[in-house]
Amino acid sequence: MDDCFEEADGIDEGIDEGIDGRQDSRPASDGKAPPLGSHVPDQPPLPTPFQPLSLRYQALLAGGHLVADAAQIRAVEALDSLQRELAGGGASRGLYLWGPVGRGKTWLMDLFVEYCPVPVRRWHFHHFMRWVHRRQFYWRGQPDPLARLAEELSAEVAVLCLDEVFVEDIADAMLLGGLMQHLFARRLTLVATSNQPPAELYRDGFNRERFLPAIAAMQAHLQVLKLDGGQDHRRHPGDVYQRYFVRGAGEPGILGEQFAQLSSRAATPKTLELGGRKLEARGLEGRVLWCDFAALCEAPLAALDFIALCDRFDTLLLGEVPCLASRSDEDDSGAGATPDRQPGAPRPIARGTEDASERVVAGDRVLPPLGARDDSVRRFIALVDECYDRRVPLVIEAAVAMDELYPDGYLAFAFRRTLSRLGEMQLARFGQRRLP
């Protein structure tokens, strides 16, 4: 597939067979699905000899690789119990871990995946929904396509792990209600992480009643466990490896030097295609890409585009990052006005913010207004999320210090996770395997 990533040849998210109408774009006449692996690059890990996960965790603690955390220990006990049930031939309930950023949810899930005794597939939630939409397209015209999806997935794996479950799209919400019920009916075990409990997912979303069956299914089939030991483990000390630089007005930039060190060549401007759009790069060499903030975060790109970038590149450099907080005269420019709310009028609180680990019942409260740059901020958040999940180092040159990027605003909750992840990217251990 690397041939699809030459400069100007395009990064095409629809190249998989059976997805874009080219080869094998409809179900076979016998109604059977082609092998799932032909549509999902990462095959499920083979079952491993049974080793109690808790023993591995205790060994890491004893070796000084981890900091003791009572909440993590409770989660390990729950995962250890699930692991034993799976090794014994089945599991009555899966597990849903939720809590604030930096508590170790993703790390614990990856530890579980490594020691899972049965076939397992681990997906970031965005990647999972991309697969669901593609496979639904493949099964179009067939009776109950969601049942087909559940059937082919459960035929490949016994456990599905979904990291960072967060629902904000009505199409995703409508699909998940039926899909979750089909997956659980086939006794597939689900392990999930999120910043929110199931009951808070898609809070105040459009037609939320279409998503309620998914919530009910998760609550019935998953043990819901809050993970909040009061400390952000991403902030624990480690060897520093700076990847965030502040460039003052009139000062020379450092990304050219960084690019040359990473690629062994000087940067020259190049153009490549991303999702059918031309992307102007400051430098592109091998698996290293250097772009300005405007090219990636002010263009109409989405999470799927950032997935494609992390498929292709091992390191991303992002320059010309401005202060993302809007000026006070921009905040109420009318961008967030609706027929029921004119510029200058107070805005009610938006429930179910992505990083709201606890729901606060406090009546109507004033929410910071949408800023002029908030669309770009959303893309920046999605880019950092993808790089973090894929362990792709993101080298940034910005106009302000990290904690001054977005100090307040409409997306402040979600941006907390972004800052936590950018902080961990400044350590040498980032980009290596998650497990010590």
Buried (B, 14 or more C-beta within 10 A) or exposed (E): EEEBBEEEEBBBBEBBEBBBEEEBEEBEEEEEBBEBEEBBEEEBBEBBEBEBBBEBBBEBBEEEEBEEBEBBBBBBBBBBBBBBBBBEEEBEBBBBBBBBBBBBBBBBBBBBBBBBBBBBBBBBBBBBBBBBBBBBBBBEEEEEBBBBBBBBBBEBBBBBBBBBBBBEEBEBBBBBBBBBBBBBEEEBBBBBBBBBBBBBBBBEBEEBEBBEBBBBBBBEBBBBBBBEBEBBBBEEEEEEEEBBBBBEEEEEEBBBEBBBEBBEEEBEEBEBBBBEEEBEBBBBBEBBBBBBBBBBBBBEBEBBBBBBBBBBBBBBBBBBBBBBBBEEEBBBBEBBBEEEEEEEEEBEBBEBBBBBBEBEEEEEEEBBBBBBBBBBBBBBBBBBBBBBBBBBBBBBBBBBEBEEBBEEBBBBBBBBBBBBBBBBBBBEEBBEEBEE
